[in-house]
């Protein structure tokens, strides 16, 4: 069974390598220094299991998992004790708080082995991400994948978002980027201080709105600084008037 290690600390990776010697059925196919390398390694090797650090440079472990359509089973190796431990307990295969003993490591691997017999532990990874997204965690950026490249978009650069089938199109001054998330996810992520959902398919940065024009029937259009016209629904209109103080 194929294993990928993703951790920016060489010493931490060496500990996992040493402990895995007791598990001959698990083959380490690649070591990665950061999440960028991790995304490529997972696409290339399709591992059965990854050991993943959370706090890494460039992108963190959760952001990396979001970029993978079919994320593998995960055992987190982290020094960050307070980071969504409840979510780990419910949905991750396991999490190892650094520094961890060989006995604790073996227990985590055995747990994963046992889960494979009765269920598909990869589902836990998806449920974990949903749980993290539905928590009170707030991000200051959004990480997207464009072809083979990974782009980090600061939330402050987002002008508006539009639903696009199973994706959300994030519009910035540099262009638009697709993210495989829901509008509800972004509504919670971005909060109500800077953004408002004016339509089931649109979320707009409040300070980008220059005026509201009446449109056909009882609907309206929000006109942005860029000249973009965003539809405002019947239910979105009073919400928009409230945040604009009209």
C-alpha positions as CSV (number, residue, x, y, z in Angstrom):
1,X,0.0,0.0,0.0
2,X,1.3,3.4,-1.1
3,X,2.1,6.1,1.5
4,X,3.1,9.8,1.0
5,X,4.7,11.9,3.7
6,X,3.9,15.6,3.7
7,X,5.8,17.7,6.3
8,X,8.2,20.6,6.0
9,X,10.3,19.3,8.9
10,X,12.9,16.7,7.7
11,X,13.3,15.4,11.2
12,X,9.5,14.7,11.6
13,X,9.5,12.8,8.3
14,X,12.5,10.8,9.4
15,X,10.6,9.7,12.5
16,X,7.7,8.5,10.4
17,X,10.1,6.7,8.1
18,X,11.7,4.9,11.0
19,X,8.4,3.9,12.5
20,X,7.1,2.6,9.2
21,X,9.8,0.1,9.0
22,X,7.7,-2.1,11.3
23,X,4.9,-2.0,8.6
24,X,6.4,-3.8,5.5
25,X,3.1,-3.7,3.7
26,X,3.3,0.1,3.6
27,X,5.6,1.6,1.0
28,X,6.7,5.3,1.1
29,X,6.4,6.4,-2.5
30,X,7.4,10.1,-1.9
31,X,8.4,12.6,0.7
32,X,7.1,16.2,0.3
33,X,8.3,19.4,1.9
34,X,5.1,21.4,1.4
35,X,1.5,21.2,0.2
36,X,2.4,22.2,-3.3
37,X,4.6,19.1,-3.6
38,X,1.9,17.1,-1.8
39,X,-0.8,17.9,-4.4
40,X,1.4,16.7,-7.2
41,X,2.5,13.6,-5.3
42,X,-1.0,12.6,-4.6
43,X,-2.1,13.1,-8.2
44,X,0.9,11.0,-9.4
45,X,0.9,8.1,-6.9
46,X,-2.7,8.0,-5.7
47,X,-1.6,6.8,-2.3
48,X,-3.7,4.8,0.1
49,X,-2.6,6.8,3.1
50,X,-0.8,10.1,3.7
51,X,0.9,11.5,6.8
52,X,0.1,15.2,6.8
53,X,1.3,18.1,8.8
54,X,-1.1,21.0,9.2
55,X,1.1,24.0,9.7
56,X,3.4,24.3,6.6
57,X,4.7,27.2,4.6
58,X,2.9,28.2,1.4
59,X,-0.4,26.4,2.0
60,X,-1.5,24.5,5.1
61,X,-2.6,20.9,5.3
62,X,-6.4,21.7,5.1
63,X,-5.9,24.0,2.1
64,X,-3.9,21.2,0.4
65,X,-6.7,18.6,0.9
66,X,-9.2,21.0,-0.6
67,X,-7.4,21.0,-3.9
68,X,-7.7,17.2,-4.3
69,X,-10.8,15.8,-5.8
70,X,-10.5,12.4,-4.2
71,X,-8.4,12.9,-1.1
72,X,-6.8,9.8,0.4
73,X,-7.0,8.6,4.0
74,X,-5.1,11.0,6.3
75,X,-3.2,10.6,9.5
76,X,-2.3,14.1,10.7
77,X,1.1,14.7,12.3
78,X,0.9,18.0,14.0
79,X,2.4,20.0,16.8
80,X,-0.7,22.3,16.9
81,X,-2.8,20.8,19.7
82,X,-5.8,23.1,19.4
83,X,-6.5,23.0,15.7
84,X,-9.9,21.4,15.3
85,X,-9.2,18.5,17.5
86,X,-12.9,17.7,17.7
87,X,-13.1,17.3,13.9
88,X,-10.1,15.0,14.0
89,X,-11.7,12.8,16.7
90,X,-14.9,12.5,14.6
91,X,-13.5,12.1,11.0
92,X,-9.8,11.9,10.6
93,X,-8.3,8.4,10.6
94,X,-6.2,9.7,13.5
95,X,-4.0,12.6,14.5
96,X,-0.5,12.3,16.1
97,X,0.6,15.2,18.3
98,X,4.3,15.8,18.0
99,X,6.4,14.4,19.5
100,X,4.7,11.0,19.4
101,X,6.0,7.6,20.4
102,X,6.3,4.5,18.3
103,X,3.5,2.9,20.3
104,X,1.1,5.8,19.6
105,X,2.2,5.7,15.9
106,X,1.5,2.0,15.6
107,X,-1.9,2.5,17.2
108,X,-2.8,5.1,14.5
109,X,-1.7,2.9,11.7
110,X,-3.5,-0.2,13.1
111,X,-6.7,1.9,13.4
112,X,-6.4,2.8,9.7
113,X,-5.8,-0.9,8.8
114,X,-8.9,-1.9,10.8
115,X,-11.1,0.8,9.2
116,X,-10.1,-0.5,5.8
117,X,-11.7,-3.9,6.7
118,X,-15.1,-2.4,7.4
119,X,-15.4,0.8,5.5
120,X,-13.8,3.2,3.1
121,X,-11.7,5.5,5.4
122,X,-11.2,8.0,2.5
123,X,-14.8,9.1,3.2
124,X,-13.6,10.3,6.6
125,X,-11.3,12.8,4.9
126,X,-14.2,14.4,3.0
127,X,-16.3,14.5,6.2
128,X,-13.4,16.1,8.0
129,X,-13.1,18.9,5.4
130,X,-16.8,19.5,5.6
131,X,-16.6,19.7,9.4
132,X,-13.7,22.1,9.3
133,X,-15.5,24.3,6.8
134,X,-18.6,24.3,8.9
135,X,-16.7,25.3,12.0
136,X,-16.0,28.9,13.2
137,X,-12.6,28.9,11.5
138,X,-12.1,32.0,9.3
139,X,-9.7,32.1,6.5
140,X,-7.9,35.2,5.2
141,X,-7.4,33.6,1.8
142,X,-8.7,31.1,-0.7
143,X,-6.5,28.5,-2.4
144,X,-7.5,27.4,-5.9
145,X,-6.0,25.2,-8.5
146,X,-5.7,26.5,-12.1
147,X,-4.4,23.7,-14.3
148,X,-1.2,22.5,-12.8
149,X,-0.7,25.7,-10.8
150,X,-1.9,26.7,-7.3
151,X,-3.0,30.2,-6.7
152,X,-3.5,31.9,-3.3
153,X,-6.2,34.6,-3.4
154,X,-6.4,36.9,-0.4
155,X,-10.0,37.5,0.7
156,X,-9.3,41.2,0.4
157,X,-8.8,40.7,-3.4
158,X,-12.3,39.2,-4.0
159,X,-14.7,41.5,-5.7
160,X,-17.7,39.1,-6.0
161,X,-18.5,35.4,-6.3
162,X,-21.0,33.7,-8.7
163,X,-22.4,30.2,-8.6
164,X,-21.2,28.2,-11.6
165,X,-22.8,24.7,-11.6
166,X,-20.9,22.6,-9.0
167,X,-18.3,25.4,-8.6
168,X,-18.1,29.0,-7.4
169,X,-16.4,31.5,-9.7
170,X,-14.3,33.9,-7.6
171,X,-13.9,37.3,-9.4
172,X,-10.9,39.4,-8.6
173,X,-9.1,42.3,-10.4
174,X,-6.7,39.7,-11.8
175,X,-9.5,37.6,-13.3
176,X,-11.8,34.8,-12.2
177,X,-11.0,31.4,-10.7
178,X,-13.1,28.4,-10.0
179,X,-13.4,26.7,-6.6
180,X,-15.3,23.4,-6.0
181,X,-17.3,24.7,-3.1
182,X,-20.8,25.9,-2.4
183,X,-22.2,29.4,-2.1
184,X,-23.2,28.6,1.5
185,X,-19.6,27.7,2.3
186,X,-18.3,31.0,1.1
187,X,-21.2,32.9,2.8
188,X,-20.0,31.4,6.1
189,X,-16.3,31.8,5.3
190,X,-16.4,35.4,4.3
191,X,-18.7,36.6,7.0
192,X,-21.2,39.5,7.0
193,X,-18.8,42.4,7.7
194,X,-17.4,42.8,4.2
195,X,-19.7,40.7,1.9
196,X,-23.4,40.3,1.4
197,X,-25.3,37.6,-0.4
198,X,-27.6,39.5,-2.8
199,X,-28.9,36.5,-4.7
200,X,-28.8,32.8,-4.4
201,X,-26.1,32.8,-7.1
202,X,-24.1,36.0,-6.0
203,X,-22.1,37.2,-3.1
204,X,-20.7,40.8,-3.4
205,X,-18.1,42.8,-1.5
206,X,-20.1,45.6,0.1
207,X,-17.6,48.4,-0.6
208,X,-17.6,47.5,-4.3
209,X,-21.2,48.5,-4.8
210,X,-21.7,52.0,-6.1
211,X,-25.5,52.0,-6.5
212,X,-28.6,49.9,-6.8
213,X,-30.8,50.2,-9.9
214,X,-34.4,49.0,-10.3
215,X,-34.8,46.1,-12.7
216,X,-37.7,44.2,-14.2
217,X,-40.6,43.3,-11.8
218,X,-39.5,43.5,-8.2
219,X,-35.8,42.8,-8.8
220,X,-32.8,45.2,-8.8
221,X,-29.2,45.4,-10.1
222,X,-26.2,46.2,-7.9
223,X,-23.7,48.2,-10.0
224,X,-20.1,47.7,-9.0
225,X,-17.1,50.0,-9.3
226,X,-16.0,47.9,-12.2
227,X,-19.3,48.4,-14.0
228,X,-20.3,44.8,-13.4
229,X,-24.1,44.4,-12.9
230,X,-25.1,41.9,-10.3
231,X,-28.7,40.7,-10.0
232,X,-30.3,41.4,-6.6
233,X,-33.2,39.1,-5.7
234,X,-36.4,40.0,-4.0
235,X,-35.1,38.6,-0.7
236,X,-31.6,39.9,-1.2
237,X,-32.8,43.5,-1.7
238,X,-33.8,44.3,1.9
239,X,-30.6,42.6,3.2
240,X,-28.6,44.8,0.8
241,X,-30.4,48.0,1.9
242,X,-29.7,47.1,5.5
243,X,-26.0,46.6,5.1
244,X,-25.7,49.8,3.0
245,X,-27.7,51.8,5.6
246,X,-30.4,52.8,3.1
